[in-house]
Amino acid sequence: MGDVDEKALLHRYLAAARNALLWKLDGLSEYDARRPLTPTGTNLLGLVKHAAGVELNYFGRVFDRPFPDPPRWSTADALPAGWWAGHRARLEEIAATADRVLPG
């Protein structure tokens, strides 16, 4: 078995998962992106928001590389949002942040 670049492997895995989530948002209206799809209110935009927030906060702390100019919804001052995106969260803003978190 050859040497495995674990960092590159993780990067590819996370990029593929994020790209799949962003692909599912492609072409959706604001309403459809935030439409609750479960009894708990989870919506697709909320999943993307959650994934981006976890990546930028977790990797920022673990690798001591804080995300430049993080959106307010990802900071410790934000209210707990769960896995949904409310009326103030905009699809374009969240998708752009998710795309910037771990380029690839």
N, C-alpha and C positions, 0 to 999 in steps of 0.2 A: 504494500500500500504506500503510495507516494505522500509527500508532504501536502497537507491541506492548509490553505490560507483561511483560517477560521474567520478572520475579520471580513475578508472579501466574500466568503460564503454567507455570513450573516447579512452583509450589505445587500447581496443579490436577493436573498430570501425576503428581507423587509421591503426592498424596492418592488419585488414582484407582488407581494401582498398589498402594498399601498396602491400600486398601479391598478390592480384588480378592483379595489374599492373606488378609486377615482374614475375608472372606466364605467362603473355602474351609475355614476352621477352624470355621465356625459349625455347631454340632450334633455335632461330632466328639468322641469320647471321648478321654481322655488317651492311651490306647493308640494309637488311630488317628492322632492328631495327631503322634505321635513314631515311628510305624512306619516303618522304613527303606523307601524306595521306589526306591533305586538301589544298585548294588554298593558305592558309597562310603559308604553309611549316611545319605545326605541324607534328611531328613524334612520335612514341611510346617511343623511348628513351628520347626524349625531355620532354614528359609528366612525365616520371619517374624522370628525372633530376629536373624538376620544383617541383614536389611533395616533393622530398627529400630536396631540397633547402628551401622550405617554412617551412617544419617541423623543420629542424635543426636551421634555423634562428629565426623563430617565437617562438618556445618553448625555445630556448636558451635565448632569451631576456625576455620572459614572466616569466620564472621560474628561471632566473639568473643562468642558467646552460649552458654555452657556449659549443659547440661541440668541442671536442679535435681534433686538426689538420684538420680543415675543408678543403675540396678541393677548389682550387682557383675559380672554376666556381660558388661557392656559396658565395663568399665574396663580400663586397661592391666595391672592386677594379675590379671585373670582368665586362666585357661589358654586357649590357642587352642582354640576349639570347633568350627571348621569350619562346615558347613552342616547341623548336626544339633542336636537338643536332647536332652540326657541325662535320666536319671531324676530329677534334682533340679529341672530346669526345669519350671515349672508353666504349663500352657496359659493359664490365667486371668491370671497375672502378666505373661507375655510379650505377650499380646494387649492388655492394658491399657497396658503401656509403649508398644507400637507405636502405639496410638491416641493417646497423649499426645505422641509425638515431634513430629508436625507436624499439629496439629488441622486438620480441614477436611472 
